[in-house]
Amino acid sequence: MAVTRQQATAETAGGGTAGDRATGSEAARDGTAGGGAAGSEAARDATAGGGAVAAVRAFNRLYTNVIGVLHGGYLDTPYSLTEARVIFELGQRDTTEVAELRRGLDIDAGYLSRILARLADDQLITRERSGADARRQVITLTGAGRAVQAGLDAQAAEQIGALLAGLTEPARRRLVGGMQEITSALTGAARPRSWLLRPSRPGDMGWAVQAQTVGYVSQYGWDGTYEALVARIVADFVDHRDPEREAAWIAEVDGEPAGSVFCIRKSDTVAQLRLLYVTPAARGLGIGARLVDECLRFARGAGYAEIMLWTNSVLAEARRIYQRAGFELTEEAPHRSFGQDLIGQNWSRPL
């Protein structure tokens, strides 16, 4: 189960239970043995980054308390957190070599041997020599072992589900996004770029105004009068929106707003696409084209015969999206707006 696997990873990093103290002692001895200049250097680094060190340690204490890994047996079972993690890893495949398990968990060989001996005594695993190499030992979960693993999975999923159920949707998105950021920072792996479209909701209008203003001011040098224009469009939409014929959508990337578009009534037969925008960091994912497609789909369903938009020639990326969506340039004229000399353009297409 994916949630359980992520949880187990975080729990292992977060701190140990009583059953994990041997590992901690061994790590402490290793650190002492490697003292001298290297130890002093590490101590100086820790002092220099004291704020960050303290923040990480505080988070570890918080999270281990939240998920209850200090309450004796893990999830009120007879097994420590580390033992539960070993059972979980063994459950991911039919057979596992001991050396592979030790490398995957980065665990001391002696400590792992003691855990496996206990699991064997409880008849949760069998151990035998590898058929390919007699020097290697292969571990297999027994039927009882797989039942324990399934029970641990179910309890862990229930625990995390209860934790998430107590959070608001925005808080859940921040939590998951933060965990993805931590994973990316610690492993160097690229963060997933998952995205979705959803209808606008309270709070999105302010984001749309702020994001577009900052984007166009920084990229094209437009002045604050553009913010005033966007704010008026958004305010009119909120104050006078006809839900049957007008709508707005927000694109989210990894749980955060990253794009917007509005479909607004121009006349009884003509819709207007307005305020299409995708943040620079989210471009290249196909979000702009998807926002336009959603606007066209809604306009057709609302009974419009045509859809039009106004843009400026400098917005080349947006114009390419419009052209691919079937819009054609119908009119253009120079104008002085937003502190710049621009060429305004009208585009339209039948529905």
PyMOL commands that set and color helices and strands:
alter all, ss='L'
color gray80, all
select helices_A, chain A and resi 2-14+18-33+36-48+50-66+74-76+81-90+98-105+109-121+143-165+169-187+204-220+225-240+280-282+287-301+316-324
alter helices_A, ss='H'
color red, helices_A
select strands_A, chain A and resi 96-97+125-129+137-141+195-199+247-253+256-265+270-278+306-312+328-337+340-350
alter strands_A, ss='S'
color yellow, strands_A
deselect
rebuild
show_as cartoon
